[in-house]
Amino acid sequence: METPTKITPQQIEEQEAILLQAMQTSNVALLDKLIHPQLQFTIPTGQVVSKAMDLEGYRSGNMTIESMAPSEQQIQIIGESAVVTVKIDMKGVFLGQPFQGLFRFTRFWKLIDNQWQIVGGSSVQINA
């Protein structure tokens, strides 16, 4: 019987850094690996988006991110899952409309077949 690998917050920090880089560069191939096929993610408009919808936003250019500055990241490990909350100062364009502001993200990561994937989450715009 294989001994389970100890899951650490540092592993999730690394995945979060990779995710933010993939988002900022619209790296759809990498985002595809990081996002679970059954993703459920609530965006600031209240709409729940799927993996296909999320990837299409980056692929089509409907979502472009000029800058991202994360802060106040908290990570909780729960079994083979992790919950991340992070504040991100973002600037970009969504559906042709420029946006800039502070957003609070919650992401749920799950270790599946030795690959960390996002299975759910949400983002809301917040005041400074």
Backbone as XML, in Angstrom:
<?xml version="1.0"?>
<chain id="A" units="angstrom">
  <residue number="1" name="MET">
    <atom name="N" x="0.841" y="-1.185" z="0.000"/>
    <atom name="CA" x="0.000" y="0.000" z="0.000"/>
    <atom name="C" x="0.888" y="1.250" z="0.000"/>
  </residue>
  <residue number="2" name="GLU">
    <atom name="N" x="0.584" y="2.178" z="-0.894"/>
    <atom name="CA" x="1.380" y="3.387" z="-1.047"/>
    <atom name="C" x="1.081" y="4.373" z="0.077"/>
  </residue>
  <residue number="3" name="THR">
    <atom name="N" x="2.131" y="4.954" z="0.635"/>
    <atom name="CA" x="1.961" y="5.959" z="1.678"/>
    <atom name="C" x="1.560" y="7.282" z="1.038"/>
  </residue>
  <residue number="4" name="PRO">
    <atom name="N" x="0.476" y="7.908" z="1.515"/>
    <atom name="CA" x="0.067" y="9.181" z="0.929"/>
    <atom name="C" x="1.135" y="10.260" z="1.122"/>
  </residue>
  <residue number="5" name="THR">
    <atom name="N" x="1.281" y="11.097" z="0.119"/>
    <atom name="CA" x="2.208" y="12.219" z="0.188"/>
    <atom name="C" x="1.606" y="13.302" z="1.065"/>
  </residue>
  <residue number="6" name="LYS">
    <atom name="N" x="2.436" y="13.907" z="1.895"/>
    <atom name="CA" x="1.950" y="15.002" z="2.740"/>
    <atom name="C" x="1.662" y="16.213" z="1.864"/>
  </residue>
  <residue number="7" name="ILE">
    <atom name="N" x="0.468" y="16.726" z="2.004"/>
    <atom name="CA" x="0.054" y="17.900" z="1.250"/>
    <atom name="C" x="0.380" y="19.130" z="2.089"/>
  </residue>
  <residue number="8" name="THR">
    <atom name="N" x="1.034" y="20.104" z="1.454"/>
    <atom name="CA" x="1.457" y="21.302" z="2.171"/>
    <atom name="C" x="0.872" y="22.557" z="1.532"/>
  </residue>
  <residue number="9" name="PRO">
    <atom name="N" x="0.726" y="23.617" z="2.306"/>
    <atom name="CA" x="0.277" y="24.889" z="1.734"/>
    <atom name="C" x="1.199" y="25.390" z="0.621"/>
  </residue>
  <residue number="10" name="GLN">
    <atom name="N" x="2.496" y="25.053" z="0.705"/>
    <atom name="CA" x="3.439" y="25.497" z="-0.320"/>
    <atom name="C" x="3.082" y="24.915" z="-1.692"/>
  </residue>
  <residue number="11" name="GLN">
    <atom name="N" x="2.573" y="23.682" z="-1.718"/>
    <atom name="CA" x="2.149" y="23.090" z="-2.993"/>
    <atom name="C" x="1.028" y="23.919" z="-3.617"/>
  </residue>
  <residue number="12" name="ILE">
    <atom name="N" x="0.111" y="24.364" z="-2.787"/>
    <atom name="CA" x="-1.014" y="25.156" z="-3.287"/>
    <atom name="C" x="-0.543" y="26.549" z="-3.691"/>
  </residue>
  <residue number="13" name="GLU">
    <atom name="N" x="0.381" y="27.127" z="-2.927"/>
    <atom name="CA" x="0.951" y="28.426" z="-3.312"/>
    <atom name="C" x="1.551" y="28.346" z="-4.714"/>
  </residue>
  <residue number="14" name="GLU">
    <atom name="N" x="2.257" y="27.249" z="-4.992"/>
    <atom name="CA" x="2.856" y="27.056" z="-6.319"/>
    <atom name="C" x="1.776" y="26.964" z="-7.392"/>
  </residue>
  <residue number="15" name="GLN">
    <atom name="N" x="0.715" y="26.210" z="-7.112"/>
    <atom name="CA" x="-0.370" y="26.072" z="-8.088"/>
    <atom name="C" x="-1.060" y="27.410" z="-8.331"/>
  </residue>
  <residue number="16" name="GLU">
    <atom name="N" x="-1.251" y="28.171" z="-7.273"/>
    <atom name="CA" x="-1.869" y="29.495" z="-7.406"/>
    <atom name="C" x="-1.005" y="30.411" z="-8.276"/>
  </residue>
  <residue number="17" name="ALA">
    <atom name="N" x="0.307" y="30.377" z="-8.082"/>
    <atom name="CA" x="1.210" y="31.207" z="-8.893"/>
    <atom name="C" x="1.145" y="30.797" z="-10.362"/>
  </residue>
  <residue number="18" name="ILE">
    <atom name="N" x="1.112" y="29.502" z="-10.612"/>
    <atom name="CA" x="0.994" y="28.999" z="-11.985"/>
    <atom name="C" x="-0.335" y="29.437" z="-12.585"/>
  </residue>
  <residue number="19" name="LEU">
    <atom name="N" x="-1.404" y="29.329" z="-11.803"/>
    <atom name="CA" x="-2.731" y="29.734" z="-12.273"/>
    <atom name="C" x="-2.757" y="31.211" z="-12.654"/>
  </residue>
  <residue number="20" name="LEU">
    <atom name="N" x="-2.258" y="32.073" z="-11.783"/>
    <atom name="CA" x="-2.289" y="33.509" z="-12.065"/>
    <atom name="C" x="-1.483" y="33.848" z="-13.313"/>
  </residue>
  <residue number="21" name="GLN">
    <atom name="N" x="-0.351" y="33.192" z="-13.490"/>
    <atom name="CA" x="0.458" y="33.412" z="-14.694"/>
    <atom name="C" x="-0.313" y="32.956" z="-15.933"/>
  </residue>
  <residue number="22" name="ALA">
    <atom name="N" x="-0.974" y="31.808" z="-15.849"/>
    <atom name="CA" x="-1.759" y="31.299" z="-16.981"/>
    <atom name="C" x="-2.916" y="32.236" z="-17.310"/>
  </residue>
  <residue number="23" name="MET">
    <atom name="N" x="-3.560" y="32.784" z="-16.279"/>
    <atom name="CA" x="-4.657" y="33.726" z="-16.505"/>
    <atom name="C" x="-4.143" y="34.994" z="-17.180"/>
  </residue>
  <residue number="24" name="GLN">
    <atom name="N" x="-3.029" y="35.525" z="-16.691"/>
    <atom name="CA" x="-2.512" y="36.790" z="-17.208"/>
    <atom name="C" x="-1.990" y="36.656" z="-18.636"/>
  </residue>
  <residue number="25" name="THR">
    <atom name="N" x="-1.520" y="35.472" z="-19.004"/>
    <atom name="CA" x="-0.998" y="35.259" z="-20.355"/>
    <atom name="C" x="-2.009" y="34.570" z="-21.268"/>
  </residue>
  <residue number="26" name="SER">
    <atom name="N" x="-3.227" y="34.340" z="-20.761"/>
    <atom name="CA" x="-4.277" y="33.634" z="-21.522"/>
    <atom name="C" x="-3.768" y="32.297" z="-22.055"/>
  </residue>
  <residue number="27" name="ASN">
    <atom name="N" x="-3.047" y="31.561" z="-21.215"/>
    <atom name="CA" x="-2.500" y="30.257" z="-21.584"/>
    <atom name="C" x="-3.590" y="29.201" z="-21.408"/>
  </residue>
  <residue number="28" name="VAL">
    <atom name="N" x="-4.387" y="29.023" z="-22.450"/>
    <atom name="CA" x="-5.555" y="28.138" z="-22.384"/>
    <atom name="C" x="-5.141" y="26.688" z="-22.150"/>
  </residue>
  <residue number="29" name="ALA">
    <atom name="N" x="-4.045" y="26.247" z="-22.748"/>
    <atom name="CA" x="-3.594" y="24.863" z="-22.561"/>
    <atom name="C" x="-3.276" y="24.589" z="-21.091"/>
  </residue>
  <residue number="30" name="LEU">
    <atom name="N" x="-2.614" y="25.520" z="-20.439"/>
    <atom name="CA" x="-2.292" y="25.342" z="-19.025"/>
    <atom name="C" x="-3.540" y="25.463" z="-18.159"/>
  </residue>
  <residue number="31" name="LEU">
    <atom name="N" x="-4.401" y="26.419" z="-18.466"/>
    <atom name="CA" x="-5.659" y="26.549" z="-17.724"/>
    <atom name="C" x="-6.479" y="25.267" z="-17.836"/>
  </residue>
  <residue number="32" name="ASP">
    <atom name="N" x="-6.465" y="24.653" z="-19.007"/>
    <atom name="CA" x="-7.196" y="23.404" z="-19.229"/>
    <atom name="C" x="-6.727" y="22.311" z="-18.271"/>
  </residue>
  <residue number="33" name="LYS">
    <atom name="N" x="-5.431" y="22.265" z="-17.994"/>
    <atom name="CA" x="-4.883" y="21.268" z="-17.067"/>
    <atom name="C" x="-5.230" y="21.587" z="-15.618"/>
  </residue>
  <residue number="34" name="LEU">
    <atom name="N" x="-5.305" y="22.875" z="-15.290"/>
    <atom name="CA" x="-5.521" y="23.293" z="-13.904"/>
    <atom name="C" x="-6.983" y="23.279" z="-13.474"/>
  </residue>
  <residue number="35" name="ILE">
    <atom name="N" x="-7.898" y="23.266" z="-14.434"/>
    <atom name="CA" x="-9.329" y="23.365" z="-14.128"/>
    <atom name="C" x="-10.005" y="22.015" z="-14.349"/>
  </residue>
  <residue number="36" name="HIS">
    <atom name="N" x="-10.747" y="21.564" z="-13.354"/>
    <atom name="CA" x="-11.474" y="20.293" z="-13.434"/>
    <atom name="C" x="-12.622" y="20.407" z="-14.439"/>
  </residue>
  <residue number="37" name="PRO">
    <atom name="N" x="-12.923" y="19.326" z="-15.171"/>
    <atom name="CA" x="-14.006" y="19.369" z="-16.161"/>
    <atom name="C" x="-15.365" y="19.768" z="-15.592"/>
  </residue>
  <residue number="38" name="GLN">
    <atom name="N" x="-15.597" y="19.532" z="-14.314"/>
    <atom name="CA" x="-16.899" y="19.849" z="-13.716"/>
    <atom name="C" x="-16.868" y="21.126" z="-12.879"/>
  </residue>
  <residue number="39" name="LEU">
    <atom name="N" x="-15.961" y="22.032" z="-13.217"/>
    <atom name="CA" x="-15.844" y="23.300" z="-12.504"/>
    <atom name="C" x="-17.188" y="24.019" z="-12.382"/>
  </residue>
  <residue number="40" name="GLN">
    <atom name="N" x="-17.422" y="24.594" z="-11.213"/>
    <atom name="CA" x="-18.530" y="25.518" z="-10.966"/>
    <atom name="C" x="-17.914" y="26.748" z="-10.314"/>
  </residue>
  <residue number="41" name="PHE">
    <atom name="N" x="-17.948" y="27.890" z="-11.018"/>
    <atom name="CA" x="-17.298" y="29.097" z="-10.519"/>
    <atom name="C" x="-18.239" y="30.273" z="-10.691"/>
  </residue>
  <residue number="42" name="THR">
    <atom name="N" x="-18.494" y="31.005" z="-9.608"/>
    <atom name="CA" x="-19.375" y="32.172" z="-9.653"/>
    <atom name="C" x="-18.528" y="33.423" z="-9.844"/>
  </residue>
  <residue number="43" name="ILE">
    <atom name="N" x="-18.818" y="34.166" z="-10.924"/>
    <atom name="CA" x="-18.073" y="35.390" z="-11.222"/>
    <atom name="C" x="-18.790" y="36.587" z="-10.591"/>
  </residue>
  <residue number="44" name="PRO">
    <atom name="N" x="-18.150" y="37.763" z="-10.571"/>
    <atom name="CA" x="-18.738" y="38.918" z="-9.878"/>
    <atom name="C" x="-20.140" y="39.322" z="-10.339"/>
  </residue>
  <residue number="45" name="THR">
    <atom name="N" x="-20.531" y="38.961" z="-11.563"/>
    <atom name="CA" x="-21.885" y="39.289" z="-12.028"/>
    <atom name="C" x="-22.939" y="38.371" z="-11.423"/>
  </residue>
  <residue number="46" name="GLY">
    <atom name="N" x="-22.495" y="37.302" z="-10.759"/>
    <atom name="CA" x="-23.417" y="36.322" z="-10.200"/>
    <atom name="C" x="-23.612" y="35.113" z="-11.094"/>
  </residue>
  <residue number="47" name="GLN">
    <atom name="N" x="-23.108" y="35.170" z="-12.311"/>
    <atom name="CA" x="-23.232" y="34.057" z="-13.244"/>
    <atom name="C" x="-22.313" y="32.918" z="-12.816"/>
  </residue>
  <residue number="48" name="VAL">
    <atom name="N" x="-22.810" y="31.693" z="-12.930"/>
    <atom name="CA" x="-21.997" y="30.513" z="-12.663"/>
    <atom name="C" x="-21.433" y="30.037" z="-13.995"/>
  </residue>
  <residue number="49" name="VAL">
    <atom name="N" x="-20.105" y="29.938" z="-14.069"/>
    <atom name="CA" x="-19.472" y="29.524" z="-15.316"/>
    <atom name="C" x="-18.873" y="28.130" z="-15.180"/>
  </residue>
  <residue number="50" name="SER">
    <atom name="N" x="-18.867" y="27.435" z="-16.302"/>
    <atom name="CA" x="-18.279" y="26.102" z="-16.390"/>
    <atom name="C" x="-16.842" y="26.219" z="-16.888"/>
  </residue>
  <residue number="51" name="LYS">
    <atom name="N" x="-16.158" y="25.107" z="-16.921"/>
    <atom name="CA" x="-14.797" y="25.096" z="-17.455"/>
    <atom name="C" x="-14.801" y="25.561" z="-18.903"/>
  </residue>
  <residue number="52" name="ALA">
    <atom name="N" x="-15.722" y="25.027" z="-19.702"/>
    <atom name="CA" x="-15.777" y="25.392" z="-21.125"/>
    <atom name="C" x="-15.984" y="26.892" z="-21.297"/>
  </residue>
  <residue number="53" name="MET">
    <atom name="N" x="-16.864" y="27.471" z="-20.506"/>
    <atom name="CA" x="-17.129" y="28.909" z="-20.591"/>
    <atom name="C" x="-15.892" y="29.713" z="-20.188"/>
  </residue>
  <residue number="54" name="ASP">
    <atom name="N" x="-15.234" y="29.277" z="-19.123"/>
    <atom name="CA" x="-14.049" y="29.981" z="-18.640"/>
    <atom name="C" x="-12.942" y="29.956" z="-19.690"/>
  </residue>
  <residue number="55" name="LEU">
    <atom name="N" x="-12.659" y="28.779" z="-20.222"/>
    <atom name="CA" x="-11.605" y="28.659" z="-21.226"/>
    <atom name="C" x="-11.931" y="29.462" z="-22.478"/>
  </residue>
  <residue number="56" name="GLU">
    <atom name="N" x="-13.195" y="29.454" z="-22.895"/>
    <atom name="CA" x="-13.589" y="30.196" z="-24.089"/>
    <atom name="C" x="-13.381" y="31.696" z="-23.902"/>
  </residue>
  <residue number="57" name="GLY">
    <atom name="N" x="-13.590" y="32.188" z="-22.694"/>
    <atom name="CA" x="-13.357" y="33.603" z="-22.422"/>
    <atom name="C" x="-11.921" y="34.012" z="-22.706"/>
  </residue>
  <residue number="58" name="TYR">
    <atom name="N" x="-10.986" y="33.169" z="-22.309"/>
    <atom name="CA" x="-9.567" y="33.449" z="-22.566"/>
    <atom name="C" x="-9.211" y="33.191" z="-24.033"/>
  </residue>
  <residue number="59" name="ARG">
    <atom name="N" x="-9.733" y="32.089" z="-24.585"/>
    <atom name="CA" x="-9.425" y="31.720" z="-25.971"/>
    <atom name="C" x="-9.893" y="32.796" z="-26.950"/>
  </residue>
  <residue number="60" name="SER">
    <atom name="N" x="-11.091" y="33.333" z="-26.720"/>
    <atom name="CA" x="-11.698" y="34.305" z="-27.630"/>
    <atom name="C" x="-11.167" y="35.724" z="-27.438"/>
  </residue>
  <residue number="61" name="GLY">
    <atom name="N" x="-10.501" y="35.955" z="-26.316"/>
    <atom name="CA" x="-10.045" y="37.305" z="-26.008"/>
    <atom name="C" x="-11.090" y="38.125" z="-25.278"/>
  </residue>
  <residue number="62" name="ASN">
    <atom name="N" x="-12.230" y="37.513" z="-24.929"/>
    <atom name="CA" x="-13.258" y="38.228" z="-24.166"/>
    <atom name="C" x="-12.797" y="38.548" z="-22.749"/>
  </residue>
  <residue number="63" name="MET">
    <atom name="N" x="-11.798" y="37.825" z="-22.264"/>
    <atom name="CA" x="-11.219" y="38.079" z="-20.945"/>
    <atom name="C" x="-9.721" y="38.245" z="-21.123"/>
  </residue>
  <residue number="64" name="THR">
    <atom name="N" x="-9.234" y="39.446" z="-20.878"/>
    <atom name="CA" x="-7.790" y="39.683" z="-20.911"/>
    <atom name="C" x="-7.401" y="40.393" z="-19.617"/>
  </residue>
  <residue number="65" name="ILE">
    <atom name="N" x="-6.297" y="39.981" z="-19.060"/>
    <atom name="CA" x="-5.835" y="40.552" z="-17.800"/>
    <atom name="C" x="-4.503" y="41.246" z="-18.036"/>
  </residue>
  <residue number="66" name="GLU">
    <atom name="N" x="-4.467" y="42.527" z="-17.730"/>
    <atom name="CA" x="-3.246" y="43.318" z="-17.893"/>
    <atom name="C" x="-2.330" y="43.181" z="-16.685"/>
  </residue>
  <residue number="67" name="SER">
    <atom name="N" x="-2.917" y="43.157" z="-15.493"/>
    <atom name="CA" x="-2.094" y="43.046" z="-14.286"/>
    <atom name="C" x="-2.883" y="42.379" z="-13.167"/>
  </residue>
  <residue number="68" name="MET">
    <atom name="N" x="-2.141" y="41.686" z="-12.302"/>
    <atom name="CA" x="-2.709" y="41.015" z="-11.129"/>
    <atom name="C" x="-1.698" y="41.125" z="-9.997"/>
  </residue>
  <residue number="69" name="ALA">
    <atom name="N" x="-2.150" y="41.610" z="-8.849"/>
    <atom name="CA" x="-1.279" y="41.708" z="-7.675"/>
    <atom name="C" x="-1.988" y="41.053" z="-6.490"/>
  </residue>
  <residue number="70" name="PRO">
    <atom name="N" x="-1.641" y="39.789" z="-6.190"/>
    <atom name="CA" x="-2.303" y="39.092" z="-5.085"/>
    <atom name="C" x="-1.769" y="39.520" z="-3.717"/>
  </residue>
  <residue number="71" name="SER">
    <atom name="N" x="-2.642" y="39.428" z="-2.710"/>
    <atom name="CA" x="-2.257" y="39.689" z="-1.319"/>
    <atom name="C" x="-3.235" y="38.957" z="-0.406"/>
  </residue>
  <residue number="72" name="GLU">
    <atom name="N" x="-2.903" y="38.915" z="0.856"/>
    <atom name="CA" x="-3.771" y="38.326" z="1.884"/>
    <atom name="C" x="-4.210" y="36.901" z="1.547"/>
  </residue>
  <residue number="73" name="GLN">
    <atom name="N" x="-3.305" y="36.118" z="0.987"/>
    <atom name="CA" x="-3.646" y="34.736" z="0.635"/>
    <atom name="C" x="-3.700" y="33.862" z="1.883"/>
  </residue>
  <residue number="74" name="GLN">
    <atom name="N" x="-4.765" y="33.076" z="1.995"/>
    <atom name="CA" x="-4.904" y="32.104" z="3.075"/>
    <atom name="C" x="-5.204" y="30.750" z="2.451"/>
  </residue>
  <residue number="75" name="ILE">
    <atom name="N" x="-4.566" y="29.714" z="2.972"/>
    <atom name="CA" x="-4.726" y="28.363" z="2.436"/>
    <atom name="C" x="-5.062" y="27.420" z="3.579"/>
  </residue>
  <residue number="76" name="GLN">
    <atom name="N" x="-6.111" y="26.652" z="3.396"/>
    <atom name="CA" x="-6.500" y="25.620" z="4.359"/>
    <atom name="C" x="-6.464" y="24.272" z="3.647"/>
  </residue>
  <residue number="77" name="ILE">
    <atom name="N" x="-5.703" y="23.334" z="4.183"/>
    <atom name="CA" x="-5.640" y="21.983" z="3.630"/>
    <atom name="C" x="-6.683" y="21.137" z="4.344"/>
  </residue>
  <residue number="78" name="ILE">
    <atom name="N" x="-7.509" y="20.441" z="3.568"/>
    <atom name="CA" x="-8.543" y="19.568" z="4.123"/>
    <atom name="C" x="-8.453" y="18.244" z="3.373"/>
  </residue>
  <residue number="79" name="GLY">
    <atom name="N" x="-7.803" y="17.252" z="3.976"/>
    <atom name="CA" x="-7.610" y="15.972" z="3.297"/>
    <atom name="C" x="-6.801" y="16.165" z="2.029"/>
  </residue>
  <residue number="80" name="GLU">
    <atom name="N" x="-7.366" y="15.729" z="0.893"/>
    <atom name="CA" x="-6.713" y="15.903" z="-0.407"/>
    <atom name="C" x="-7.303" y="17.091" z="-1.156"/>
  </residue>
  <residue number="81" name="SER">
    <atom name="N" x="-7.779" y="18.066" z="-0.394"/>
    <atom name="CA" x="-8.349" y="19.284" z="-0.968"/>
    <atom name="C" x="-7.739" y="20.494" z="-0.273"/>
  </residue>
  <residue number="82" name="ALA">
    <atom name="N" x="-7.929" y="21.641" z="-0.897"/>
    <atom name="CA" x="-7.461" y="22.887" z="-0.300"/>
    <atom name="C" x="-8.445" y="23.994" z="-0.636"/>
  </residue>
  <residue number="83" name="VAL">
    <atom name="N" x="-8.610" y="24.903" z="0.313"/>
    <atom name="CA" x="-9.430" y="26.091" z="0.103"/>
    <atom name="C" x="-8.492" y="27.291" z="0.160"/>
  </residue>
  <residue number="84" name="VAL">
    <atom name="N" x="-8.567" y="28.120" z="-0.869"/>
    <atom name="CA" x="-7.726" y="29.309" z="-0.951"/>
    <atom name="C" x="-8.614" y="30.540" z="-0.982"/>
  </residue>
  <residue number="85" name="THR">
    <atom name="N" x="-8.285" y="31.531" z="-0.166"/>
    <atom name="CA" x="-8.879" y="32.856" z="-0.308"/>
    <atom name="C" x="-7.729" y="33.814" z="-0.555"/>
  </residue>
  <residue number="86" name="VAL">
    <atom name="N" x="-7.957" y="34.739" z="-1.475"/>
    <atom name="CA" x="-6.905" y="35.684" z="-1.833"/>
    <atom name="C" x="-7.537" y="36.967" z="-2.359"/>
  </residue>
  <residue number="87" name="LYS">
    <atom name="N" x="-6.921" y="38.082" z="-2.007"/>
    <atom name="CA" x="-7.341" y="39.373" z="-2.546"/>
    <atom name="C" x="-6.415" y="39.679" z="-3.717"/>
  </residue>
  <residue number="88" name="ILE">
    <atom name="N" x="-7.000" y="40.112" z="-4.847"/>
    <atom name="CA" x="-6.191" y="40.418" z="-6.031"/>
    <atom name="C" x="-6.595" y="41.776" z="-6.585"/>
  </residue>
  <residue number="89" name="ASP">
    <atom name="N" x="-5.603" y="42.639" z="-6.738"/>
    <atom name="CA" x="-5.795" y="43.916" z="-7.418"/>
    <atom name="C" x="-5.617" y="43.619" z="-8.907"/>
  </residue>
  <residue number="90" name="MET">
    <atom name="N" x="-6.702" y="43.748" z="-9.673"/>
    <atom name="CA" x="-6.696" y="43.344" z="-11.080"/>
    <atom name="C" x="-7.048" y="44.490" z="-12.000"/>
  </residue>
  <residue number="91" name="LYS">
    <atom name="N" x="-6.491" y="44.399" z="-13.206"/>
    <atom name="CA" x="-6.825" y="45.335" z="-14.269"/>
    <atom name="C" x="-6.898" y="44.533" z="-15.557"/>
  </residue>
  <residue number="92" name="GLY">
    <atom name="N" x="-7.952" y="44.776" z="-16.347"/>
    <atom name="CA" x="-8.088" y="44.049" z="-17.593"/>
    <atom name="C" x="-9.303" y="44.500" z="-18.376"/>
  </residue>
  <residue number="93" name="VAL">
    <atom name="N" x="-9.744" y="43.619" z="-19.277"/>
    <atom name="CA" x="-10.918" y="43.882" z="-20.109"/>
    <atom name="C" x="-11.776" y="42.627" z="-20.104"/>
  </residue>
  <residue number="94" name="PHE">
    <atom name="N" x="-13.082" y="42.791" z="-19.822"/>
    <atom name="CA" x="-14.035" y="41.681" z="-19.838"/>
    <atom name="C" x="-15.179" y="42.056" z="-20.764"/>
  </residue>
  <residue number="95" name="LEU">
    <atom name="N" x="-15.378" y="41.261" z="-21.802"/>
    <atom name="CA" x="-16.424" y="41.498" z="-22.809"/>
    <atom name="C" x="-16.353" y="42.920" z="-23.368"/>
  </residue>
  <residue number="96" name="GLY">
    <atom name="N" x="-15.136" y="43.366" z="-23.638"/>
    <atom name="CA" x="-14.938" y="44.679" z="-24.242"/>
    <atom name="C" x="-14.970" y="45.850" z="-23.281"/>
  </residue>
  <residue number="97" name="GLN">
    <atom name="N" x="-15.234" y="45.590" z="-22.007"/>
    <atom name="CA" x="-15.321" y="46.657" z="-21.009"/>
    <atom name="C" x="-14.103" y="46.619" z="-20.082"/>
  </residue>
  <residue number="98" name="PRO">
    <atom name="N" x="-13.359" y="47.724" z="-20.022"/>
    <atom name="CA" x="-12.223" y="47.760" z="-19.094"/>
    <atom name="C" x="-12.701" y="47.638" z="-17.641"/>
  </residue>
  <residue number="99" name="PHE">
    <atom name="N" x="-11.901" y="46.986" z="-16.834"/>
    <atom name="CA" x="-12.195" y="46.912" z="-15.401"/>
    <atom name="C" x="-10.892" y="47.059" z="-14.627"/>
  </residue>
  <residue number="100" name="GLN">
    <atom name="N" x="-11.028" y="47.552" z="-13.424"/>
    <atom name="CA" x="-9.895" y="47.659" z="-12.513"/>
    <atom name="C" x="-10.455" y="47.687" z="-11.105"/>
  </residue>
  <residue number="101" name="GLY">
    <atom name="N" x="-9.851" y="46.924" z="-10.214"/>
    <atom name="CA" x="-10.316" y="46.946" z="-8.841"/>
    <atom name="C" x="-9.764" y="45.808" z="-8.018"/>
  </residue>
  <residue number="102" name="LEU">
    <atom name="N" x="-10.245" y="45.759" z="-6.791"/>
    <atom name="CA" x="-9.881" y="44.695" z="-5.864"/>
    <atom name="C" x="-10.948" y="43.615" z="-5.906"/>
  </residue>
  <residue number="103" name="PHE">
    <atom name="N" x="-10.506" y="42.375" z="-5.966"/>
    <atom name="CA" x="-11.409" y="41.233" z="-6.006"/>
    <atom name="C" x="-10.967" y="40.225" z="-4.960"/>
  </residue>
  <residue number="104" name="ARG">
    <atom name="N" x="-11.941" y="39.586" z="-4.333"/>
    <atom name="CA" x="-11.660" y="38.506" z="-3.389"/>
    <atom name="C" x="-12.051" y="37.205" z="-4.090"/>
  </residue>
  <residue number="105" name="PHE">
    <atom name="N" x="-11.091" y="36.311" z="-4.208"/>
    <atom name="CA" x="-11.318" y="35.007" z="-4.825"/>
    <atom name="C" x="-11.331" y="33.931" z="-3.751"/>
  </residue>
  <residue number="106" name="THR">
    <atom name="N" x="-12.204" y="32.971" z="-3.922"/>
    <atom name="CA" x="-12.175" y="31.729" z="-3.162"/>
    <atom name="C" x="-12.058" y="30.624" z="-4.194"/>
  </residue>
  <residue number="107" name="ARG">
    <atom name="N" x="-11.078" y="29.745" z="-4.020"/>
    <atom name="CA" x="-10.911" y="28.628" z="-4.952"/>
    <atom name="C" x="-10.794" y="27.336" z="-4.162"/>
  </residue>
  <residue number="108" name="PHE">
    <atom name="N" x="-11.399" y="26.294" z="-4.704"/>
    <atom name="CA" x="-11.339" y="24.962" z="-4.116"/>
    <atom name="C" x="-10.482" y="24.085" z="-5.026"/>
  </residue>
  <residue number="109" name="TRP">
    <atom name="N" x="-9.351" y="23.646" z="-4.507"/>
    <atom name="CA" x="-8.436" y="22.772" z="-5.230"/>
    <atom name="C" x="-8.615" y="21.345" z="-4.728"/>
  </residue>
  <residue number="110" name="LYS">
    <atom name="N" x="-8.514" y="20.380" z="-5.638"/>
    <atom name="CA" x="-8.635" y="18.965" z="-5.282"/>
    <atom name="C" x="-7.502" y="18.208" z="-5.964"/>
  </residue>
  <residue number="111" name="LEU">
    <atom name="N" x="-6.844" y="17.329" z="-5.232"/>
    <atom name="CA" x="-5.795" y="16.487" z="-5.794"/>
    <atom name="C" x="-6.455" y="15.278" z="-6.444"/>
  </residue>
  <residue number="112" name="ILE">
    <atom name="N" x="-6.362" y="15.210" z="-7.766"/>
    <atom name="CA" x="-7.000" y="14.143" z="-8.536"/>
    <atom name="C" x="-5.938" y="13.500" z="-9.420"/>
  </residue>
  <residue number="113" name="ASP">
    <atom name="N" x="-5.690" y="12.212" z="-9.211"/>
    <atom name="CA" x="-4.669" y="11.494" z="-9.989"/>
    <atom name="C" x="-3.337" y="12.250" z="-9.999"/>
  </residue>
  <residue number="114" name="ASN">
    <atom name="N" x="-2.894" y="12.677" z="-8.820"/>
    <atom name="CA" x="-1.626" y="13.401" z="-8.632"/>
    <atom name="C" x="-1.555" y="14.734" z="-9.361"/>
  </residue>
  <residue number="115" name="GLN">
    <atom name="N" x="-2.698" y="15.302" z="-9.691"/>
    <atom name="CA" x="-2.757" y="16.607" z="-10.365"/>
    <atom name="C" x="-3.711" y="17.505" z="-9.581"/>
  </residue>
  <residue number="116" name="TRP">
    <atom name="N" x="-3.234" y="18.683" z="-9.174"/>
    <atom name="CA" x="-4.104" y="19.649" z="-8.516"/>
    <atom name="C" x="-5.000" y="20.301" z="-9.553"/>
  </residue>
  <residue number="117" name="GLN">
    <atom name="N" x="-6.307" y="20.338" z="-9.272"/>
    <atom name="CA" x="-7.257" y="20.988" z="-10.166"/>
    <atom name="C" x="-8.254" y="21.810" z="-9.357"/>
  </residue>
  <residue number="118" name="ILE">
    <atom name="N" x="-8.698" y="22.902" z="-9.960"/>
    <atom name="CA" x="-9.726" y="23.737" z="-9.343"/>
    <atom name="C" x="-11.075" y="23.113" z="-9.657"/>
  </residue>
  <residue number="119" name="VAL">
    <atom name="N" x="-11.867" y="22.852" z="-8.615"/>
    <atom name="CA" x="-13.186" y="22.254" z="-8.810"/>
    <atom name="C" x="-14.311" y="23.256" z="-8.596"/>
  </residue>
  <residue number="120" name="GLY">
    <atom name="N" x="-14.010" y="24.375" z="-7.953"/>
    <atom name="CA" x="-15.046" y="25.375" z="-7.723"/>
    <atom name="C" x="-14.467" y="26.628" z="-7.118"/>
  </residue>
  <residue number="121" name="GLY">
    <atom name="N" x="-15.317" y="27.644" z="-7.062"/>
    <atom name="CA" x="-14.885" y="28.882" z="-6.442"/>
    <atom name="C" x="-15.798" y="30.035" z="-6.770"/>
  </residue>
  <residue number="122" name="SER">
    <atom name="N" x="-15.353" y="31.219" z="-6.371"/>
    <atom name="CA" x="-16.128" y="32.429" z="-6.639"/>
    <atom name="C" x="-15.205" y="33.637" z="-6.562"/>
  </residue>
  <residue number="123" name="SER">
    <atom name="N" x="-15.691" y="34.737" z="-7.120"/>
    <atom name="CA" x="-14.965" y="36.002" z="-7.019"/>
    <atom name="C" x="-15.974" y="37.129" z="-6.872"/>
  </residue>
  <residue number="124" name="VAL">
    <atom name="N" x="-15.624" y="38.085" z="-6.033"/>
    <atom name="CA" x="-16.469" y="39.264" z="-5.830"/>
    <atom name="C" x="-15.579" y="40.490" z="-5.805"/>
  </residue>
  <residue number="125" name="GLN">
    <atom name="N" x="-16.118" y="41.602" z="-6.285"/>
    <atom name="CA" x="-15.369" y="42.853" z="-6.201"/>
    <atom name="C" x="-15.559" y="43.419" z="-4.803"/>
  </residue>
  <residue number="126" name="ILE">
    <atom name="N" x="-14.480" y="43.938" z="-4.224"/>
    <atom name="CA" x="-14.524" y="44.457" z="-2.858"/>
    <atom name="C" x="-14.002" y="45.891" z="-2.833"/>
  </residue>
  <residue number="127" name="ASN">
    <atom name="N" x="-14.294" y="46.580" z="-1.754"/>
    <atom name="CA" x="-13.754" y="47.925" z="-1.538"/>
    <atom name="C" x="-12.388" y="47.822" z="-0.884"/>
  </residue>
  <residue number="128" name="ALA">
    <atom name="N" x="-11.582" y="48.837" z="-1.074"/>
    <atom name="CA" x="-10.230" y="48.845" z="-0.497"/>
    <atom name="C" x="-10.281" y="48.835" z="0.969"/>
  </residue>
</chain>
